[in-house]
Amino acid sequence: MRAEVRQVADGTYLVHGHNTNWVILKDGDAVTLVDTGYPGDRPGLLESLAEVGSSPDAVAAVLITHAHNDHLGSAEYLRAAHGTPVYLHPAEVPHARRDFLQQATIADVVRNAWRPGVLPWAVHVIRVGGTEQHPVTAPEPFPAEGALDLPGRPVPVHTPGHTDGHCVYHLPDAGIVISGDALVSGHATSRVKGPQLLPDFFHHDRARTLASLDVVAALDGDTLLPGHGPLHHGSVRAAAEQARERAS
């Protein structure tokens, strides 16, 4: 399956891979890459860069929302092969190194196998390398507070719960929130469409995940680029409130 690239604003592209998304922020020849999909998404990742007129050598940095395998897949490849810095929240840096792992286990999946879509999703995860470990050898905390001096000028916003160091990225001038797994618009294990949280077994700390919806709701924006599911147009605050209602 080819990655599907969709331009959502000047220099901003949402890319749909194998049941996961990444974002390309382009400024001239340089790009910022937010997340990298599964390990098996690497061909699609490289194709998506070419489709927007870029290349791995032009990636100024990789920003990771959180260090799960479906978002971290090619980060170490880009760091090792192209010298690309990989930035995360300080609390997520050791997670990216795999000093520990805050991720749904095989036991979690088995306990939730009764849910519609979970078993097909699990088979898909294995096929795209989702059970492999590709730690980042030298992940780095964000080099500054506030807007990063990178294409797109993304602003990291700490939204813990899904993992301790999960971050969303705010593009205030464009009214865009790149929400990772703090707020999604669909998932292979969900029959619900639109703003929602992932099923509980995916979250390291559900209470903090719910609390982080307030953080997301406070961000000014009318376009949501989630880690899973389609582009969502509409008030980010309303999307966060809808996700909270559905989680109650």
C-alpha positions in Angstrom: 0.0 0.0 0.0 1.3 3.4 -0.9 1.3 6.2 1.6 -1.4 8.8 0.9 -0.2 12.3 1.0 -2.7 15.1 1.6 -1.8 18.8 1.7 -3.8 20.5 4.5 -2.1 24.0 4.4 0.8 25.8 2.9 3.8 23.5 3.6 1.8 21.1 5.8 1.1 17.6 4.7 -0.7 14.7 6.5 0.4 11.3 5.4 -1.6 8.1 6.0 0.5 5.0 6.2 -0.4 1.5 7.5 -3.1 2.5 10.0 -0.9 5.3 11.3 -0.1 8.8 10.2 2.9 11.2 10.0 3.2 14.8 9.2 5.6 16.7 6.9 6.2 20.4 7.5 8.0 22.0 4.6 9.8 25.3 4.3 11.7 25.8 1.1 13.9 22.7 0.6 13.9 21.7 4.3 11.3 19.7 6.2 10.4 18.7 9.7 9.0 15.2 10.0 6.6 14.5 12.8 6.5 10.8 13.6 7.7 8.1 11.1 5.1 5.3 11.1 5.7 1.6 11.6 9.1 0.1 10.6 7.2 -1.4 7.6 6.1 2.1 6.5 9.7 3.1 5.5 9.1 2.8 1.8 6.0 4.9 2.1 7.8 7.4 4.3 10.5 7.9 1.7 7.9 8.1 -1.1 6.0 10.8 0.8 9.1 12.9 1.2 9.8 12.6 -2.6 6.1 13.4 -3.3 6.4 16.8 -1.6 9.7 17.6 -3.3 12.0 16.6 -0.4 14.4 13.8 0.6 15.8 12.2 3.7 18.9 14.5 3.5 16.6 17.5 3.7 14.9 16.5 7.0 16.0 19.1 9.5 14.7 17.1 12.4 12.4 14.3 13.4 9.9 15.2 16.1 8.2 12.3 17.9 4.8 12.6 19.6 5.6 9.4 21.6 7.9 6.5 21.3 5.5 3.7 20.3 6.6 1.4 17.5 4.0 2.8 15.1 5.4 6.3 15.4 9.1 5.6 16.0 9.6 3.1 13.1 12.2 4.9 11.0 13.5 7.5 13.4 16.7 5.6 14.1 17.2 4.9 10.4 17.1 8.6 9.6 19.4 9.5 12.5 22.0 6.8 11.7 21.9 7.1 7.9 21.4 10.8 7.5 22.5 12.4 10.8 18.9 13.6 11.4 18.4 14.7 15.1 15.4 13.0 16.8 13.7 15.3 19.3 11.2 14.3 22.0 9.9 15.6 25.4 12.6 14.9 28.1 10.3 12.3 29.7 10.1 10.4 26.4 13.8 10.4 25.7 14.5 7.2 27.8 11.4 5.6 26.3 12.8 6.1 22.8 16.1 4.5 23.9 14.0 1.6 25.2 15.2 2.0 28.8 11.6 1.0 29.5 8.5 0.4 27.4 5.1 1.9 28.0 3.2 0.1 25.4 0.3 -2.4 25.2 1.7 -5.9 25.8 0.8 -9.2 24.1 -1.2 -10.0 27.3 -3.1 -6.7 26.9 -4.0 -7.7 23.3 -5.1 -11.2 24.3 -7.3 -9.8 27.1 -9.0 -7.5 24.6 -9.2 -9.9 21.7 -13.0 -10.0 22.1 -13.2 -6.4 20.9 -14.2 -6.0 17.2 -11.2 -5.3 15.1 -8.5 -6.2 17.6 -7.4 -9.5 16.1 -7.1 -8.2 12.5 -5.3 -5.2 13.9 -2.8 -7.4 15.8 -2.1 -9.5 12.6 -1.5 -6.3 10.7 0.9 -5.0 13.4 3.0 -8.1 13.0 3.1 -7.8 9.2 4.3 -4.1 9.3 7.0 -4.7 12.0 5.1 -3.4 14.9 6.4 -6.0 17.3 10.0 -5.2 16.4 12.1 -2.8 18.5 14.0 0.0 16.8 15.3 2.1 19.7 16.8 5.5 18.9 20.4 5.3 20.0 20.8 9.0 20.7 17.4 10.7 21.1 17.5 14.3 22.3 15.2 16.5 24.3 13.8 19.6 22.6 16.6 22.1 22.0 14.4 25.1 23.2 11.2 26.0 24.8 8.3 27.3 22.8 8.3 27.3 19.0 11.2 25.3 17.6 13.5 26.8 15.0 12.5 24.2 12.4 10.3 24.2 9.3 6.8 24.9 10.4 7.8 26.4 13.7 6.0 23.7 15.7 5.4 24.3 19.4 5.7 21.1 21.5 2.9 20.8 24.2 3.3 18.1 26.8 0.2 15.9 27.0 1.1 12.9 29.2 -1.0 9.9 29.7 -0.8 7.8 26.6 2.9 7.7 27.6 4.7 9.9 30.2 6.3 12.1 27.6 3.6 12.3 24.9 3.5 15.7 23.1 1.2 17.2 20.6 2.6 19.9 18.3 0.8 23.2 17.8 1.1 25.3 14.7 -0.6 28.4 16.1 -0.3 30.6 12.9 -2.0 27.9 10.8 -4.6 26.9 13.5 -3.3 23.3 13.4 -2.8 20.7 16.2 -0.8 17.6 15.4 -2.2 15.4 18.1 -0.5 12.0 18.0 -2.4 9.6 20.2 -3.6 12.1 22.7 -6.6 12.6 20.5 -7.4 10.6 17.3 -10.2 10.5 14.8 -10.4 6.7 14.1 -8.5 3.5 14.6 -8.6 -0.1 13.3 -9.9 -1.3 16.7 -12.7 1.3 16.9 -16.1 1.3 15.3 -16.5 5.0 16.2 -15.7 7.7 13.7 -14.6 11.2 14.6 -12.7 12.6 17.6 -12.1 10.0 20.3 -9.5 8.4 22.6 -7.9 5.1 21.7 -9.2 2.1 23.7 -8.1 2.2 27.3 -5.6 -0.7 27.0 -3.4 1.5 24.8 -2.9 4.1 27.4 -0.2 4.0 30.1 -2.2 6.2 32.4 -5.9 6.7 31.5 -6.5 9.4 34.1 -3.6 11.6 32.8 -4.8 10.9 29.2 -8.2 12.3 30.1 -6.6 15.3 31.9 -4.5 16.0 28.8 -7.6 16.5 26.7 -8.0 19.8 28.6 -4.5 20.8 27.5 -5.4 20.0 23.9 -8.8 21.9 24.2 -6.9 25.0 25.2 -4.9 25.1 22.0 -6.3 27.5 19.4 -7.0 25.6 16.2 -9.6 24.4 13.7 -7.7 21.6 12.1 -6.6 18.3 13.8 -3.9 16.1 12.3 -4.2 12.9 14.4 -1.8 10.0 14.8 -4.6 7.7 13.6 -7.7 8.4 11.5 -8.5 11.0 8.9 -7.9 14.7 9.0 -10.5 16.5 11.2 -11.8 20.0 10.4 -13.5 21.9 13.1 -12.8 23.4 16.5 -10.0 21.5 18.3 -11.7 22.4 21.6 -14.9 20.8 20.5 -13.0 17.7 19.2 -11.4 17.3 22.6 -14.7 17.7 24.4 -16.4 15.1 22.1 -13.5 12.7 22.9 -14.0 13.2 26.6 -17.8 12.6 26.3 -17.2 9.4 24.4 -14.7 8.2 27.0 -17.1 8.7 29.9 
